[in-house]
Amino acid sequence: MDSFKLRSYSYFSFILSAVFYSNSAFSLFCSGYLNKTVSPVSFSQAYKMLKVLEPKGEFETSADYKKKNSDSFIPNEILIFKKAERNDGDNFIYYNADREELGIKQFAFNNMNVGIWLASRNANPKVNIDMMSQNFSVIDRKKISSSVYSASNSFGVKVQVKETNYSVDVLVDPRKLHFLKSGLFPKYQDNEYLGALNVQPENAKLIKTSGNLAFVVKPISPYKTTSSWTFPEAKVNKPSQDNYEGNILVVNFKCGLWLNSQNKVIGAYSSE
């Protein structure tokens, strides 16, 4: 029994060592971007860049399949631009003038909740999005239209429902939640703060105002998909609902980059 326990502990220690080594390697990979000026592409540019590859057909030769997809290039890495998200207090990027310290919270990269896991139901091509992992980022959301209509429940209670239609662009990492990985930046123990820099007030104001961020991502199959979903659905006590038409890029997140107004990397945070 004791020898079995020893082997079990040794195996678990090996797994943890491998995980921590991997995390360290990814941190070094991300820190390699520091102080470099980058040229991230927009979501729409990345979306156009990627082509969904259909499976090889039963009556299709390998040569024909290769020829059909010869113009398809799937890069191993893309930098995608994002504007920092804001809340009412506008404190996802914040400044302490007394300390001359400019900080950033992870919510600057991922705060907007559009119920993206519901996109799995109608995604074409299919992609299974884990509700619990929180591995996504809304790059853009545009209001298309809104209206009000009358509705009633099974008990005859009538309400006026406000319905709003949006188009959204979303990055999604479909990897499942497990105990060593949760959210975009699982390495950071604090659930909110990513880091801070010593910056003069003039530069701090410029950096905060520009709100430039980028993600380093690896496209994975099916690379891109579209879907429609509703979140939240209207209820008697909350008579409003939002409908989404989404363009989704399917990726593995590698890093989140904090940029200054000239797109120079001033912060790099591992997503592994």
Secondary structure, DSSP 4 states (H G I P E B T S, - for coil): -HHHHHHHHHHHHHHHHHHHHHHHHHHHHHHTTTT-B--PBPHHHHHHH--PPPPPPTT--HHHHHHHTTT----S-EEEEEEPP--TT--SEEEETTTTEEEEEGGGTS-----GGGGGGT-BS-----TTT--EEEEEEEEEEEEEEEEE-TT--EEEEEEEEEEEEEEE--PPPBTTB-SS-TT-SSSSEEEEEE--HHHHHHHHHH-EEEEEEEEEEEEEEEEEEESSPP-SSS-EEEEEEEEEEEEEEEEEEEE-TT-BEEEEEE--
